[in-house]
């Protein structure tokens, strides 16, 4: 089935938001890593597959990733896991404590050995200057926009389309440009992809194989996903 003009516009909007979010993340990364925040933050190391914090923990800290990757997961009332997002170097997470929440509603897990700056949320705000606060607000607003688009896809798009959008998002967020495409510089299992897409692992496996056959993605020698963004965007514009 061909995509309607409104649906095609939605795909372009998503790409625009991803590019804008990338710019805001880079600006925030540069400012925070060179700010007074680093002098008030504690440097910690989290081993692969260990939790930074767990749902229900009393935690009033904000975290800035120095290196590595962290995933945020929420458990549903039915016991199923929803992978909210994956963060990489320069990203902040744990900002929900700024809203006055005492307990964590999600679990943050290191996907590889990860180095973090950890700072109390009150100290975090007081350590930032005007330009840094402005960048933080813009970055968090972009994060809200990304989540709104993600929720819209979950409610309106089929699982194949959602998987394609997730791969584009991961490529934008975690990717490194290569001659053969954009390499998602993080090992993401098909189980984790299914948690992000909101479908079963067998369906994700089916669509991953289809995307590979169509030349939309590939796998590197290290089993990292290589996204051929133009091909994938063109393909998504033909399905719905």
Kinemage of the C-alpha trace (Angstrom):
@kinemage 1
@onewidth
@group {chain A} dominant
@subgroup {mainchain}
@vectorlist {calphas} color= white
{ca unk a 1} P 0.000 0.000 0.000
{ca unk a 2} L 1.351 3.423 -0.927
{ca unk a 3} L 1.845 6.023 1.742
{ca unk a 4} L -0.479 9.033 1.698
{ca unk a 5} L 0.912 12.590 1.334
{ca unk a 6} L 0.336 13.185 5.054
{ca unk a 7} L 2.207 9.994 5.953
{ca unk a 8} L 5.064 10.943 3.648
{ca unk a 9} L 5.184 14.347 5.297
{ca unk a 10} L 5.346 12.603 8.674
{ca unk a 11} L 8.416 10.644 7.556
{ca unk a 12} L 10.141 13.855 6.457
{ca unk a 13} L 9.168 15.505 9.753
{ca unk a 14} L 10.742 12.642 11.673
{ca unk a 15} L 13.992 13.001 9.735
{ca unk a 16} L 14.013 16.754 10.370
{ca unk a 17} L 13.456 16.241 14.098
{ca unk a 18} L 16.260 13.652 14.237
{ca unk a 19} L 18.704 16.023 12.546
{ca unk a 20} L 17.693 18.897 14.832
{ca unk a 21} L 18.027 16.628 17.873
{ca unk a 22} L 21.532 15.631 16.760
{ca unk a 23} L 22.548 19.287 16.537
{ca unk a 24} L 21.146 20.073 19.985
{ca unk a 25} L 22.858 17.032 21.501
{ca unk a 26} L 26.236 18.098 20.089
{ca unk a 27} L 25.832 21.655 21.389
{ca unk a 28} L 24.846 20.413 24.851
{ca unk a 29} L 27.675 17.869 24.884
{ca unk a 30} L 30.289 20.511 24.075
{ca unk a 31} L 28.986 22.937 26.677
{ca unk a 32} L 28.481 20.477 29.522
{ca unk a 33} L 31.817 18.726 29.104
{ca unk a 34} L 33.550 22.099 29.347
{ca unk a 35} L 31.443 23.597 32.140
{ca unk a 36} L 31.693 23.961 35.910
{ca unk a 37} L 29.430 20.900 36.082
{ca unk a 38} L 32.419 18.587 35.705
{ca unk a 39} L 33.972 19.968 38.898
{ca unk a 40} L 30.871 19.124 40.938
{ca unk a 41} L 30.184 15.758 39.300
{ca unk a 42} L 31.570 12.409 40.406
{ca unk a 43} L 33.051 10.137 37.757
{ca unk a 44} L 31.755 6.556 38.048
{ca unk a 45} L 32.205 3.386 36.033
{ca unk a 46} L 29.405 0.899 35.392
{ca unk a 47} L 30.202 -2.572 34.090
{ca unk a 48} L 28.375 -4.079 31.124
{ca unk a 49} L 24.845 -5.330 31.953
{ca unk a 50} L 24.913 -3.674 35.389
{ca unk a 51} L 22.203 -1.210 36.401
{ca unk a 52} L 22.909 2.460 37.011
{ca unk a 53} L 19.617 2.516 38.911
{ca unk a 54} L 16.527 0.306 39.063
{ca unk a 55} L 12.807 1.035 38.958
{ca unk a 56} L 11.740 1.933 42.504
{ca unk a 57} L 15.159 3.219 43.574
{ca unk a 58} L 15.286 6.507 45.461
{ca unk a 59} L 17.721 8.399 43.282
{ca unk a 60} L 18.139 12.178 42.977
{ca unk a 61} L 21.011 12.114 40.522
{ca unk a 62} L 21.446 13.209 36.919
{ca unk a 63} L 23.904 11.351 34.712
{ca unk a 64} L 26.028 12.509 31.790
{ca unk a 65} L 27.576 9.774 29.661
{ca unk a 66} L 31.309 10.153 29.163
{ca unk a 67} L 31.658 6.931 27.164
{ca unk a 68} L 29.557 3.845 26.516
{ca unk a 69} L 25.835 3.219 26.054
{ca unk a 70} L 22.919 3.091 28.475
{ca unk a 71} L 19.403 1.789 27.828
{ca unk a 72} L 16.279 2.826 29.693
{ca unk a 73} L 13.646 0.112 30.204
{ca unk a 74} L 10.159 0.224 31.741
{ca unk a 75} L 8.226 -2.871 32.800
{ca unk a 76} L 4.526 -2.945 31.916
{ca unk a 77} L 1.788 -4.145 34.269
{ca unk a 78} L 1.828 -7.411 32.265
{ca unk a 79} L 5.517 -7.948 32.961
{ca unk a 80} L 6.664 -7.048 29.440
{ca unk a 81} L 9.657 -4.769 28.939
{ca unk a 82} L 9.535 -1.598 26.856
{ca unk a 83} L 12.915 -0.237 25.819
{ca unk a 84} L 12.380 3.525 25.913
{ca unk a 85} L 15.670 4.697 24.485
{ca unk a 86} L 19.401 4.134 24.146
{ca unk a 87} L 21.781 6.913 25.123
{ca unk a 88} L 25.402 7.423 24.124
{ca unk a 89} L 28.372 9.698 24.838
{ca unk a 90} L 27.263 13.263 25.579
{ca unk a 91} L 23.679 12.336 26.446
{ca unk a 92} L 22.118 13.036 29.815
{ca unk a 93} L 19.556 10.829 31.523
{ca unk a 94} L 17.844 10.578 34.887
{ca unk a 95} L 16.435 14.096 34.472
{ca unk a 96} L 13.020 13.008 35.805
{ca unk a 97} L 14.303 13.910 39.296
{ca unk a 98} L 14.082 17.559 38.218
{ca unk a 99} L 10.279 17.114 38.253
{ca unk a 100} L 10.420 16.230 41.932
{ca unk a 101} L 9.947 12.485 41.446
{ca unk a 102} L 11.443 10.672 44.421
{ca unk a 103} L 11.573 7.184 42.964
{ca unk a 104} L 12.690 5.928 39.567
{ca unk a 105} L 9.976 4.622 37.261
{ca unk a 106} L 12.465 3.060 34.824
{ca unk a 107} L 15.657 1.008 34.942
{ca unk a 108} L 18.913 2.295 33.418
{ca unk a 109} L 21.372 -0.414 32.335
{ca unk a 110} L 24.858 -0.158 30.845
{ca unk a 111} L 24.988 -1.979 27.496
{ca unk a 112} L 28.795 -2.053 27.663
{ca unk a 113} L 31.423 -0.852 30.132
{ca unk a 114} L 30.352 2.756 30.619
{ca unk a 115} L 31.791 5.885 32.244
{ca unk a 116} L 29.377 8.451 33.681
{ca unk a 117} L 29.431 11.837 35.354
{ca unk a 118} L 26.960 11.721 38.267
{ca unk a 119} L 25.691 14.869 39.968
{ca unk a 120} L 22.893 15.712 42.403
{ca unk a 121} L 19.987 17.320 40.548
{ca unk a 122} L 20.127 20.469 42.731
{ca unk a 123} L 23.853 20.881 42.151
{ca unk a 124} L 23.301 20.178 38.462
{ca unk a 125} L 21.089 23.230 37.989
{ca unk a 126} L 23.199 25.551 40.158
{ca unk a 127} L 26.377 24.588 38.259
{ca unk a 128} L 25.007 25.612 34.859
{ca unk a 129} L 25.260 29.068 33.353
{ca unk a 130} L 22.560 30.722 31.229
{ca unk a 131} L 23.761 29.367 27.890
{ca unk a 132} L 24.039 25.827 29.282
{ca unk a 133} L 20.533 25.950 30.774
{ca unk a 134} L 19.209 27.190 27.432
{ca unk a 135} L 20.896 24.286 25.635
{ca unk a 136} L 19.546 21.835 28.208
{ca unk a 137} L 15.975 23.063 27.751
{ca unk a 138} L 16.250 22.846 23.969
{ca unk a 139} L 17.692 19.319 24.194
{ca unk a 140} L 14.965 18.094 26.533
{ca unk a 141} L 12.295 19.653 24.296
{ca unk a 142} L 13.749 17.804 21.313
{ca unk a 143} L 13.633 14.602 23.351
{ca unk a 144} L 9.922 15.201 24.009
{ca unk a 145} L 9.323 15.720 20.274
{ca unk a 146} L 11.143 12.465 19.481
{ca unk a 147} L 8.995 10.618 22.024
{ca unk a 148} L 5.788 12.145 20.632
{ca unk a 149} L 6.666 10.940 17.130
{ca unk a 150} L 7.540 7.520 18.535
{ca unk a 151} L 4.179 7.271 20.328
{ca unk a 152} L 2.374 8.314 17.139
{ca unk a 153} L 4.120 5.535 15.206
{ca unk a 154} L 3.208 2.997 17.896
{ca unk a 155} L -0.457 3.978 17.609
{ca unk a 156} L -0.774 4.308 13.838
{ca unk a 157} L 1.969 2.436 11.936
{ca unk a 158} L 2.510 -1.264 11.284
{ca unk a 159} L 5.451 -3.068 12.893
{ca unk a 160} L 7.579 -3.239 9.728
{ca unk a 161} L 7.335 0.523 9.298
{ca unk a 162} L 8.057 1.074 13.003
{ca unk a 163} L 11.179 -1.090 12.798
{ca unk a 164} L 12.433 0.939 9.848
{ca unk a 165} L 11.849 4.178 11.760
{ca unk a 166} L 13.632 2.776 14.834
{ca unk a 167} L 16.661 1.838 12.717
{ca unk a 168} L 16.751 5.336 11.209
{ca unk a 169} L 16.543 6.837 14.684
{ca unk a 170} L 19.302 4.603 16.034
{ca unk a 171} L 21.443 5.414 13.018
{ca unk a 172} L 20.948 9.118 13.662
{ca unk a 173} L 21.566 8.836 17.410
{ca unk a 174} L 24.313 6.217 17.571
{ca unk a 175} L 25.619 5.990 14.023
{ca unk a 176} L 28.975 6.583 12.434
{ca unk a 177} L 29.190 7.357 8.735
{ca unk a 178} L 30.854 4.716 6.588
{ca unk a 179} L 31.224 4.184 2.845
{ca unk a 180} L 28.654 1.383 3.012
{ca unk a 181} L 26.154 3.356 5.135
{ca unk a 182} L 25.641 4.436 8.728
{ca unk a 183} L 27.017 1.972 11.281
{ca unk a 184} L 25.007 1.799 14.513
{ca unk a 185} L 27.947 1.817 16.911
{ca unk a 186} L 26.299 -0.322 19.584
{ca unk a 187} L 25.431 -3.998 19.752
{ca unk a 188} L 21.643 -4.172 19.791
{ca unk a 189} L 19.986 -7.564 19.958
{ca unk a 190} L 16.831 -8.447 18.054
{ca unk a 191} L 15.144 -8.891 21.431
{ca unk a 192} L 16.012 -5.279 22.284
{ca unk a 193} L 14.757 -4.135 18.881
{ca unk a 194} L 11.467 -5.945 19.502
{ca unk a 195} L 11.151 -4.102 22.829
{ca unk a 196} L 11.662 -0.771 21.042
{ca unk a 197} L 9.296 -1.565 18.171
{ca unk a 198} L 6.573 -3.124 20.301
{ca unk a 199} L 6.329 -6.443 18.496
{ca unk a 200} L 7.629 -9.994 18.817
{ca unk a 201} L 11.200 -11.081 18.239
{ca unk a 202} L 10.233 -13.493 15.387
{ca unk a 203} L 8.588 -10.608 13.509
{ca unk a 204} L 11.677 -8.441 13.993
{ca unk a 205} L 13.843 -11.307 12.687
{ca unk a 206} L 11.567 -11.623 9.652
{ca unk a 207} L 11.752 -7.908 8.855
{ca unk a 208} L 15.515 -7.701 9.482
{ca unk a 209} L 16.051 -10.525 6.964
{ca unk a 210} L 13.742 -8.781 4.496
{ca unk a 211} L 15.572 -5.467 4.894
{ca unk a 212} L 18.885 -7.209 4.283
{ca unk a 213} L 17.560 -8.930 1.143
{ca unk a 214} L 16.294 -5.577 -0.164
{ca unk a 215} L 19.659 -3.897 0.480
{ca unk a 216} L 18.264 -1.532 3.123
{ca unk a 217} L 20.614 -2.683 5.885
{ca unk a 218} L 23.655 -4.880 6.281
{ca unk a 219} L 25.772 -6.328 9.072
{ca unk a 220} L 29.421 -5.498 9.717
{ca unk a 221} L 32.105 -8.040 10.588
{ca unk a 222} L 31.436 -7.159 14.257
{ca unk a 223} L 27.698 -7.868 13.773
{ca unk a 224} L 26.819 -4.177 13.995
{ca unk a 225} L 23.861 -2.986 11.922
{ca unk a 226} L 24.707 -0.820 8.909
{ca unk a 227} L 21.758 1.336 7.828
{ca unk a 228} L 21.582 2.460 4.207
{ca unk a 229} L 19.497 5.492 5.089
{ca unk a 230} L 18.462 6.687 1.620
{ca unk a 231} L 17.377 3.192 0.567
{ca unk a 232} L 15.483 2.675 3.801
{ca unk a 233} L 13.714 6.040 3.659
{ca unk a 234} L 12.694 5.386 0.052
{ca unk a 235} L 11.367 1.950 0.993
{ca unk a 236} L 9.400 3.249 3.973
{ca unk a 237} L 7.762 5.811 1.698
{ca unk a 238} L 6.178 2.914 -0.229
{ca unk a 239} L 4.686 0.965 2.687
{ca unk a 240} L 2.223 1.565 5.480
